[in-house]
Amino acid sequence: MVNSPAKHKQATCTKHWPKPYFYGKEARYEGSGGGSGVHGKLLGGAGGGIIWLSSTGTLTINRSSIKADGTEGTTDTKKYSYGSGGGAGGSIQIITTNLRGNGWLSVTGGNGSNRGGGGGAGGRVVVDMLKSFYQSSYPAQSLYWWGTLDIKGGLGGLVDASRTSSTSIKGANGQDGTVFHSKCHGGYSGPFCNACNVGEFKLGFGYGVCKPCENKPDYAYYSHRGVYISECPY
């Protein structure tokens, strides 16, 4: 219940659960812009855009950065103005059979400005490996992919930038973004269905993570990547 300031009567509030921009199996929305700390001025950071990369064969992203990042909020010159928020990260969707290279994929949120601007949330990344359900697709589909994925939210700005970072109050940091990816066969995990490292395993076809092996004798060493049984070779 809330009080109406105009008529001082009670009004009924309707609860609406927040729904994320990014849901389902697609990354199809741009990031929202950050709020401005000054009425009538566009000082909030811009939201990230939308990038779709599709190939029915092999997609190579080598020594390249593919970014749909939000930008930082801007501090107004007025002495007593409020901080402005960073823009939210956008969307990147990759659809391919094989992925190679060492590129950088980024949908980070923008930092908030000084005077307490909040950080923008990270965006949405979707990786759809077209033949991940075939055992024969492994390990080739991502064996030669060493890229980096960054979905971090932006940092909140300092309320009083004249103070040291240890004593100053900050605006809220943005939440990290989200990733949706294909299911992976046993021994493979993560957004790109990479092989579990030596000394790890993953059971079955699904979204599970690689877990540590625990079966080797003392002074022995595990010997294989991509193990799909709990009794890891050593």
Contacts in CASP RR format, 6 or more apart in sequence:
PFRMAT RR
TARGET T0000
AUTHOR 0000-0000-0000
METHOD contacts of the structure
MODEL  1
MVNSPAKHKQATCTKHWPKPYFYGKEARYEGSGGGSGVHGKLLGGAGGGI
IWLSSTGTLTINRSSIKADGTEGTTDTKKYSYGSGGGAGGSIQIITTNLR
GNGWLSVTGGNGSNRGGGGGAGGRVVVDMLKSFYQSSYPAQSLYWWGTLD
IKGGLGGLVDASRTSSTSIKGANGQDGTVFHSKCHGGYSGPFCNACNVGE
FKLGFGYGVCKPCENKPDYAYYSHRGVYISECPY
1 10 0 8 1.000
1 11 0 8 1.000
1 12 0 8 1.000
1 13 0 8 1.000
2 10 0 8 1.000
2 11 0 8 1.000
2 13 0 8 1.000
3 9 0 8 1.000
3 10 0 8 1.000
3 11 0 8 1.000
4 10 0 8 1.000
4 11 0 8 1.000
20 178 0 8 1.000
21 29 0 8 1.000
21 31 0 8 1.000
21 32 0 8 1.000
21 88 0 8 1.000
21 124 0 8 1.000
22 29 0 8 1.000
22 91 0 8 1.000
22 123 0 8 1.000
22 124 0 8 1.000
22 177 0 8 1.000
22 178 0 8 1.000
24 180 0 8 1.000
25 126 0 8 1.000
25 128 0 8 1.000
25 180 0 8 1.000
26 93 0 8 1.000
26 126 0 8 1.000
27 50 0 8 1.000
27 52 0 8 1.000
27 90 0 8 1.000
27 91 0 8 1.000
27 92 0 8 1.000
27 93 0 8 1.000
27 124 0 8 1.000
27 125 0 8 1.000
27 126 0 8 1.000
27 180 0 8 1.000
28 50 0 8 1.000
28 91 0 8 1.000
28 93 0 8 1.000
29 50 0 8 1.000
29 90 0 8 1.000
29 91 0 8 1.000
29 124 0 8 1.000
30 47 0 8 1.000
30 48 0 8 1.000
30 49 0 8 1.000
30 50 0 8 1.000
30 68 0 8 1.000
30 90 0 8 1.000
30 91 0 8 1.000
31 47 0 8 1.000
31 48 0 8 1.000
31 49 0 8 1.000
31 70 0 8 1.000
31 87 0 8 1.000
31 88 0 8 1.000
31 89 0 8 1.000
31 90 0 8 1.000
31 91 0 8 1.000
31 123 0 8 1.000
32 47 0 8 1.000
32 87 0 8 1.000
32 88 0 8 1.000
33 44 0 8 1.000
33 45 0 8 1.000
33 46 0 8 1.000
33 47 0 8 1.000
33 70 0 8 1.000
33 86 0 8 1.000
33 87 0 8 1.000
33 88 0 8 1.000
34 44 0 8 1.000
34 45 0 8 1.000
34 47 0 8 1.000
34 73 0 8 1.000
34 84 0 8 1.000
34 85 0 8 1.000
34 86 0 8 1.000
34 87 0 8 1.000
34 88 0 8 1.000
34 120 0 8 1.000
35 43 0 8 1.000
35 44 0 8 1.000
35 45 0 8 1.000
35 84 0 8 1.000
35 85 0 8 1.000
35 86 0 8 1.000
36 42 0 8 1.000
36 43 0 8 1.000
36 44 0 8 1.000
36 84 0 8 1.000
36 85 0 8 1.000
37 43 0 8 1.000
37 44 0 8 1.000
37 76 0 8 1.000
37 81 0 8 1.000
37 82 0 8 1.000
37 83 0 8 1.000
37 84 0 8 1.000
37 85 0 8 1.000
37 117 0 8 1.000
38 76 0 8 1.000
38 78 0 8 1.000
38 81 0 8 1.000
38 82 0 8 1.000
38 84 0 8 1.000
41 76 0 8 1.000
43 73 0 8 1.000
43 74 0 8 1.000
43 75 0 8 1.000
43 76 0 8 1.000
43 83 0 8 1.000
43 84 0 8 1.000
43 113 0 8 1.000
44 73 0 8 1.000
44 74 0 8 1.000
44 84 0 8 1.000
44 85 0 8 1.000
44 86 0 8 1.000
44 87 0 8 1.000
44 113 0 8 1.000
45 70 0 8 1.000
45 71 0 8 1.000
45 72 0 8 1.000
45 73 0 8 1.000
45 74 0 8 1.000
45 84 0 8 1.000
45 85 0 8 1.000
45 86 0 8 1.000
45 87 0 8 1.000
45 110 0 8 1.000
45 112 0 8 1.000
46 70 0 8 1.000
46 71 0 8 1.000
46 87 0 8 1.000
47 70 0 8 1.000
47 71 0 8 1.000
47 87 0 8 1.000
47 88 0 8 1.000
47 89 0 8 1.000
47 90 0 8 1.000
47 109 0 8 1.000
48 68 0 8 1.000
48 69 0 8 1.000
48 70 0 8 1.000
48 71 0 8 1.000
48 87 0 8 1.000
48 88 0 8 1.000
48 89 0 8 1.000
48 90 0 8 1.000
48 107 0 8 1.000
48 123 0 8 1.000
49 68 0 8 1.000
49 89 0 8 1.000
49 90 0 8 1.000
49 91 0 8 1.000
50 68 0 8 1.000
50 90 0 8 1.000
50 91 0 8 1.000
51 66 0 8 1.000
51 68 0 8 1.000
51 91 0 8 1.000
51 92 0 8 1.000
51 93 0 8 1.000
52 92 0 8 1.000
52 93 0 8 1.000
52 95 0 8 1.000
53 59 0 8 1.000
53 61 0 8 1.000
53 66 0 8 1.000
53 92 0 8 1.000
53 93 0 8 1.000
53 94 0 8 1.000
53 95 0 8 1.000
53 96 0 8 1.000
54 94 0 8 1.000
54 95 0 8 1.000
54 96 0 8 1.000
55 95 0 8 1.000
55 96 0 8 1.000
55 97 0 8 1.000
56 96 0 8 1.000
56 97 0 8 1.000
56 130 0 8 1.000
57 96 0 8 1.000
57 97 0 8 1.000
57 98 0 8 1.000
58 96 0 8 1.000
58 97 0 8 1.000
58 98 0 8 1.000
58 99 0 8 1.000
58 100 0 8 1.000
59 94 0 8 1.000
59 96 0 8 1.000
59 98 0 8 1.000
59 99 0 8 1.000
59 100 0 8 1.000
60 99 0 8 1.000
60 100 0 8 1.000
60 101 0 8 1.000
61 99 0 8 1.000
61 100 0 8 1.000
61 101 0 8 1.000
61 102 0 8 1.000
61 103 0 8 1.000
61 105 0 8 1.000
61 147 0 8 1.000
62 100 0 8 1.000
62 101 0 8 1.000
62 102 0 8 1.000
62 103 0 8 1.000
63 102 0 8 1.000
63 103 0 8 1.000
64 103 0 8 1.000
64 104 0 8 1.000
65 103 0 8 1.000
65 104 0 8 1.000
65 106 0 8 1.000
66 92 0 8 1.000
66 103 0 8 1.000
66 104 0 8 1.000
66 105 0 8 1.000
66 106 0 8 1.000
67 104 0 8 1.000
67 105 0 8 1.000
67 106 0 8 1.000
67 107 0 8 1.000
68 89 0 8 1.000
68 90 0 8 1.000
68 91 0 8 1.000
68 92 0 8 1.000
68 106 0 8 1.000
68 107 0 8 1.000
68 123 0 8 1.000
69 89 0 8 1.000
69 90 0 8 1.000
69 106 0 8 1.000
69 107 0 8 1.000
69 108 0 8 1.000
69 109 0 8 1.000
69 110 0 8 1.000
70 86 0 8 1.000
70 87 0 8 1.000
70 88 0 8 1.000
70 89 0 8 1.000
70 90 0 8 1.000
70 108 0 8 1.000
70 109 0 8 1.000
70 110 0 8 1.000
70 120 0 8 1.000
71 86 0 8 1.000
71 87 0 8 1.000
71 110 0 8 1.000
72 86 0 8 1.000
72 110 0 8 1.000
72 111 0 8 1.000
72 112 0 8 1.000
72 113 0 8 1.000
73 83 0 8 1.000
73 84 0 8 1.000
73 85 0 8 1.000
73 86 0 8 1.000
73 87 0 8 1.000
73 110 0 8 1.000
73 111 0 8 1.000
73 112 0 8 1.000
73 113 0 8 1.000
73 117 0 8 1.000
74 84 0 8 1.000
74 113 0 8 1.000
75 81 0 8 1.000
75 83 0 8 1.000
75 84 0 8 1.000
75 113 0 8 1.000
75 114 0 8 1.000
75 115 0 8 1.000
76 83 0 8 1.000
76 84 0 8 1.000
81 115 0 8 1.000
82 115 0 8 1.000
82 116 0 8 1.000
82 117 0 8 1.000
83 112 0 8 1.000
83 113 0 8 1.000
83 114 0 8 1.000
83 115 0 8 1.000
83 116 0 8 1.000
83 117 0 8 1.000
83 118 0 8 1.000
83 157 0 8 1.000
84 112 0 8 1.000
84 113 0 8 1.000
84 117 0 8 1.000
85 110 0 8 1.000
85 112 0 8 1.000
85 113 0 8 1.000
85 117 0 8 1.000
85 118 0 8 1.000
85 119 0 8 1.000
85 120 0 8 1.000
85 156 0 8 1.000
86 109 0 8 1.000
86 110 0 8 1.000
86 111 0 8 1.000
86 112 0 8 1.000
86 113 0 8 1.000
86 117 0 8 1.000
86 118 0 8 1.000
86 119 0 8 1.000
86 120 0 8 1.000
86 154 0 8 1.000
87 109 0 8 1.000
87 110 0 8 1.000
87 119 0 8 1.000
87 120 0 8 1.000
88 109 0 8 1.000
88 110 0 8 1.000
88 120 0 8 1.000
88 121 0 8 1.000
88 122 0 8 1.000
88 123 0 8 1.000
89 107 0 8 1.000
89 108 0 8 1.000
89 109 0 8 1.000
89 110 0 8 1.000
89 120 0 8 1.000
89 121 0 8 1.000
89 122 0 8 1.000
89 123 0 8 1.000
89 153 0 8 1.000
89 177 0 8 1.000
90 107 0 8 1.000
90 122 0 8 1.000
90 123 0 8 1.000
90 124 0 8 1.000
91 107 0 8 1.000
91 123 0 8 1.000
91 124 0 8 1.000
91 125 0 8 1.000
91 126 0 8 1.000
92 105 0 8 1.000
92 107 0 8 1.000
92 124 0 8 1.000
92 125 0 8 1.000
92 126 0 8 1.000
93 125 0 8 1.000
93 126 0 8 1.000
93 127 0 8 1.000
93 128 0 8 1.000
94 105 0 8 1.000
94 125 0 8 1.000
94 126 0 8 1.000
94 127 0 8 1.000
94 128 0 8 1.000
95 128 0 8 1.000
95 130 0 8 1.000
96 128 0 8 1.000
96 129 0 8 1.000
96 130 0 8 1.000
97 129 0 8 1.000
97 130 0 8 1.000
97 131 0 8 1.000
97 137 0 8 1.000
97 141 0 8 1.000
98 140 0 8 1.000
98 141 0 8 1.000
98 142 0 8 1.000
99 127 0 8 1.000
99 129 0 8 1.000
99 141 0 8 1.000
99 142 0 8 1.000
99 145 0 8 1.000
99 192 0 8 1.000
100 144 0 8 1.000
100 145 0 8 1.000
101 144 0 8 1.000
101 145 0 8 1.000
101 146 0 8 1.000
101 147 0 8 1.000
102 145 0 8 1.000
102 146 0 8 1.000
102 147 0 8 1.000
103 147 0 8 1.000
103 148 0 8 1.000
104 147 0 8 1.000
104 148 0 8 1.000
104 150 0 8 1.000
105 125 0 8 1.000
105 147 0 8 1.000
105 148 0 8 1.000
105 149 0 8 1.000
105 150 0 8 1.000
106 149 0 8 1.000
106 150 0 8 1.000
106 151 0 8 1.000
107 122 0 8 1.000
107 123 0 8 1.000
107 124 0 8 1.000
107 125 0 8 1.000
107 150 0 8 1.000
107 151 0 8 1.000
107 177 0 8 1.000
108 122 0 8 1.000
108 123 0 8 1.000
108 150 0 8 1.000
108 151 0 8 1.000
108 152 0 8 1.000
108 153 0 8 1.000
108 154 0 8 1.000
109 119 0 8 1.000
109 120 0 8 1.000
109 121 0 8 1.000
109 122 0 8 1.000
109 123 0 8 1.000
109 152 0 8 1.000
109 153 0 8 1.000
109 154 0 8 1.000
109 174 0 8 1.000
110 119 0 8 1.000
110 120 0 8 1.000
110 153 0 8 1.000
110 154 0 8 1.000
111 119 0 8 1.000
111 120 0 8 1.000
111 154 0 8 1.000
111 155 0 8 1.000
111 156 0 8 1.000
111 157 0 8 1.000
112 118 0 8 1.000
112 119 0 8 1.000
112 120 0 8 1.000
112 154 0 8 1.000
112 155 0 8 1.000
112 156 0 8 1.000
112 157 0 8 1.000
112 171 0 8 1.000
113 157 0 8 1.000
114 157 0 8 1.000
114 158 0 8 1.000
114 161 0 8 1.000
115 157 0 8 1.000
115 158 0 8 1.000
115 159 0 8 1.000
115 161 0 8 1.000
116 156 0 8 1.000
116 157 0 8 1.000
116 158 0 8 1.000
116 159 0 8 1.000
116 169 0 8 1.000
116 170 0 8 1.000
116 171 0 8 1.000
117 156 0 8 1.000
117 157 0 8 1.000
117 171 0 8 1.000
118 154 0 8 1.000
118 156 0 8 1.000
118 157 0 8 1.000
118 171 0 8 1.000
118 172 0 8 1.000
118 173 0 8 1.000
118 174 0 8 1.000
119 153 0 8 1.000
119 154 0 8 1.000
119 155 0 8 1.000
119 156 0 8 1.000
119 157 0 8 1.000
119 171 0 8 1.000
119 172 0 8 1.000
119 173 0 8 1.000
119 174 0 8 1.000
120 153 0 8 1.000
120 154 0 8 1.000
120 174 0 8 1.000
121 153 0 8 1.000
121 154 0 8 1.000
121 174 0 8 1.000
121 175 0 8 1.000
121 176 0 8 1.000
121 177 0 8 1.000
122 151 0 8 1.000
122 152 0 8 1.000
122 153 0 8 1.000
122 154 0 8 1.000
122 174 0 8 1.000
122 175 0 8 1.000
122 176 0 8 1.000
122 177 0 8 1.000
123 151 0 8 1.000
123 177 0 8 1.000
123 178 0 8 1.000
124 177 0 8 1.000
124 178 0 8 1.000
124 179 0 8 1.000
124 180 0 8 1.000
125 149 0 8 1.000
125 151 0 8 1.000
125 177 0 8 1.000
125 178 0 8 1.000
125 179 0 8 1.000
125 180 0 8 1.000
125 191 0 8 1.000
126 179 0 8 1.000
126 180 0 8 1.000
126 181 0 8 1.000
127 179 0 8 1.000
127 180 0 8 1.000
127 181 0 8 1.000
127 182 0 8 1.000
127 191 0 8 1.000
127 192 0 8 1.000
128 181 0 8 1.000
128 182 0 8 1.000
129 137 0 8 1.000
129 141 0 8 1.000
129 142 0 8 1.000
129 181 0 8 1.000
129 182 0 8 1.000
129 192 0 8 1.000
129 193 0 8 1.000
131 137 0 8 1.000
131 141 0 8 1.000
132 141 0 8 1.000
132 182 0 8 1.000
132 183 0 8 1.000
132 184 0 8 1.000
132 185 0 8 1.000
132 193 0 8 1.000
133 182 0 8 1.000
133 183 0 8 1.000
133 185 0 8 1.000
133 205 0 8 1.000
135 185 0 8 1.000
138 185 0 8 1.000
138 188 0 8 1.000
138 193 0 8 1.000
138 195 0 8 1.000
139 188 0 8 1.000
139 195 0 8 1.000
139 226 0 8 1.000
141 193 0 8 1.000
142 188 0 8 1.000
142 192 0 8 1.000
142 193 0 8 1.000
142 194 0 8 1.000
142 195 0 8 1.000
143 195 0 8 1.000
145 192 0 8 1.000
145 194 0 8 1.000
149 179 0 8 1.000
149 191 0 8 1.000
151 176 0 8 1.000
151 177 0 8 1.000
151 178 0 8 1.000
151 179 0 8 1.000
152 176 0 8 1.000
152 177 0 8 1.000
153 173 0 8 1.000
153 174 0 8 1.000
153 175 0 8 1.000
153 176 0 8 1.000
153 177 0 8 1.000
154 173 0 8 1.000
154 174 0 8 1.000
155 170 0 8 1.000
155 173 0 8 1.000
155 174 0 8 1.000
156 170 0 8 1.000
156 171 0 8 1.000
156 172 0 8 1.000
156 173 0 8 1.000
156 174 0 8 1.000
157 170 0 8 1.000
157 171 0 8 1.000
158 165 0 8 1.000
158 168 0 8 1.000
158 169 0 8 1.000
158 170 0 8 1.000
158 171 0 8 1.000
159 168 0 8 1.000
159 169 0 8 1.000
159 170 0 8 1.000
159 171 0 8 1.000
160 168 0 8 1.000
160 169 0 8 1.000
161 168 0 8 1.000
179 191 0 8 1.000
181 190 0 8 1.000
181 191 0 8 1.000
181 192 0 8 1.000
181 193 0 8 1.000
181 207 0 8 1.000
182 193 0 8 1.000
183 205 0 8 1.000
183 206 0 8 1.000
183 207 0 8 1.000
184 190 0 8 1.000
184 193 0 8 1.000
184 202 0 8 1.000
184 205 0 8 1.000
184 206 0 8 1.000
184 207 0 8 1.000
184 208 0 8 1.000
185 193 0 8 1.000
185 204 0 8 1.000
185 205 0 8 1.000
185 206 0 8 1.000
185 228 0 8 1.000
186 202 0 8 1.000
186 203 0 8 1.000
186 204 0 8 1.000
186 205 0 8 1.000
186 206 0 8 1.000
186 226 0 8 1.000
186 228 0 8 1.000
187 195 0 8 1.000
187 196 0 8 1.000
187 201 0 8 1.000
187 202 0 8 1.000
187 204 0 8 1.000
187 210 0 8 1.000
187 226 0 8 1.000
187 227 0 8 1.000
187 228 0 8 1.000
188 194 0 8 1.000
188 195 0 8 1.000
188 196 0 8 1.000
188 202 0 8 1.000
188 226 0 8 1.000
189 196 0 8 1.000
189 202 0 8 1.000
189 208 0 8 1.000
189 209 0 8 1.000
189 210 0 8 1.000
190 209 0 8 1.000
195 225 0 8 1.000
195 226 0 8 1.000
196 202 0 8 1.000
196 210 0 8 1.000
196 225 0 8 1.000
196 226 0 8 1.000
196 227 0 8 1.000
197 210 0 8 1.000
197 225 0 8 1.000
198 222 0 8 1.000
198 223 0 8 1.000
198 224 0 8 1.000
198 225 0 8 1.000
199 212 0 8 1.000
199 213 0 8 1.000
199 222 0 8 1.000
199 227 0 8 1.000
199 232 0 8 1.000
200 210 0 8 1.000
200 211 0 8 1.000
200 212 0 8 1.000
200 213 0 8 1.000
200 226 0 8 1.000
200 227 0 8 1.000
200 232 0 8 1.000
201 210 0 8 1.000
201 211 0 8 1.000
201 213 0 8 1.000
201 226 0 8 1.000
201 227 0 8 1.000
201 228 0 8 1.000
201 229 0 8 1.000
201 230 0 8 1.000
201 232 0 8 1.000
202 208 0 8 1.000
202 209 0 8 1.000
202 210 0 8 1.000
202 211 0 8 1.000
202 226 0 8 1.000
202 227 0 8 1.000
202 228 0 8 1.000
203 228 0 8 1.000
203 229 0 8 1.000
203 230 0 8 1.000
204 228 0 8 1.000
213 222 0 8 1.000
213 227 0 8 1.000
213 230 0 8 1.000
213 232 0 8 1.000
213 234 0 8 1.000
214 230 0 8 1.000
215 230 0 8 1.000
215 231 0 8 1.000
215 232 0 8 1.000
215 234 0 8 1.000
216 222 0 8 1.000
216 232 0 8 1.000
216 234 0 8 1.000
217 234 0 8 1.000
220 234 0 8 1.000
221 234 0 8 1.000
222 232 0 8 1.000
222 233 0 8 1.000
222 234 0 8 1.000
223 233 0 8 1.000
223 234 0 8 1.000
224 232 0 8 1.000
224 233 0 8 1.000
227 233 0 8 1.000
END
